[in-house]
Amino acid sequence: MGIHVPLITPFDADGRVDAAALERLAHDVLDDGAEGLVALGTTAEVATLDEAEKELVREIVGRVCRERGARFTVGAGGADTRRAAEELRALDADAALVTVPAFVRPSEDGVVAHFEALAEASAAPLVVYNIPYRTGRTLSADTVRRIAAIPGVIGFKHAVGGIDQDTVLLVREVPLYAGDDVFAPALLALGAAGAILASAHLATAQWVELARSHDPARGHALARLAAACFAEPNPTVTKAVLHAQGRIPTPAVRLPLLPAGRPAVETALRALAASGDTRDRTYALIGETG
């Protein structure tokens, strides 16, 4: 299923969402071969956006996807099943990316019931975001299989912090999208359905080629790039590199995030150059900052 990019939200010098920059960035990663875009994921700093800003982001990203024939996924849902179902009923997208309920730590049966209710209500099919180190709820392989069998669930963004035995067993049984960027090359090689990767804002074409070829050398270089992008809280490093490339107007993030430090950004720029990215502006910047 290819590479999907969960887009950052660019801010202008006054701290507002820069709609033009978001639209350019959406086209940019699609030009480089991404199969789809995700609006309002964690990488978008969605927790800091107000409702009008969220609607603006959905409108822009959805329009670009329709124009380009790309898959449009929207981050949605939450820990309140009833409220999440109401949101999903009105969703106009190709898919909804919905996390396992966070913080409340329901039983695994409760998680299954949650997704049964959401899938029944949703206007779009669901991609379940399984990321236990953020949600506080680990799912067994059997529970993942049960959720995958729910009509309307079309896959999982798989971000369990590594490639464990369950991952190896599930990857051929359930549509898994690699969601831990550093482990994505290995999971793609094991047969993952695709990947949803914040670091694929950078070296997008190289990520797309990796999904086709599973070349070990390319995978190693991209894993190093991913590690550099996540050396500080996501999406701070990625935003700083995009700004250094001239692709967004500022590297600004909203509190409680702080801007990435210069050493982390320089490390990411060197990793980007080593990944095979061919953007001339990147190599010029390496010379200026390295």
PyMOL commands that set and color helices and strands:
alter all, ss='L'
color gray80, all
select helices_A, chain A and resi 19-31+42-44+46-48+51-68+81-89+108-121+132-135+141-148+165-170+181-190+198-201+204-213+216-229+236-244+262-274+280-289
alter helices_A, ss='H'
color red, helices_A
select strands_A, chain A and resi 3-6+36-39+71-76+95-99+126-130+153-158+176-178+194-196
alter strands_A, ss='S'
color yellow, strands_A
deselect
rebuild
show_as cartoon
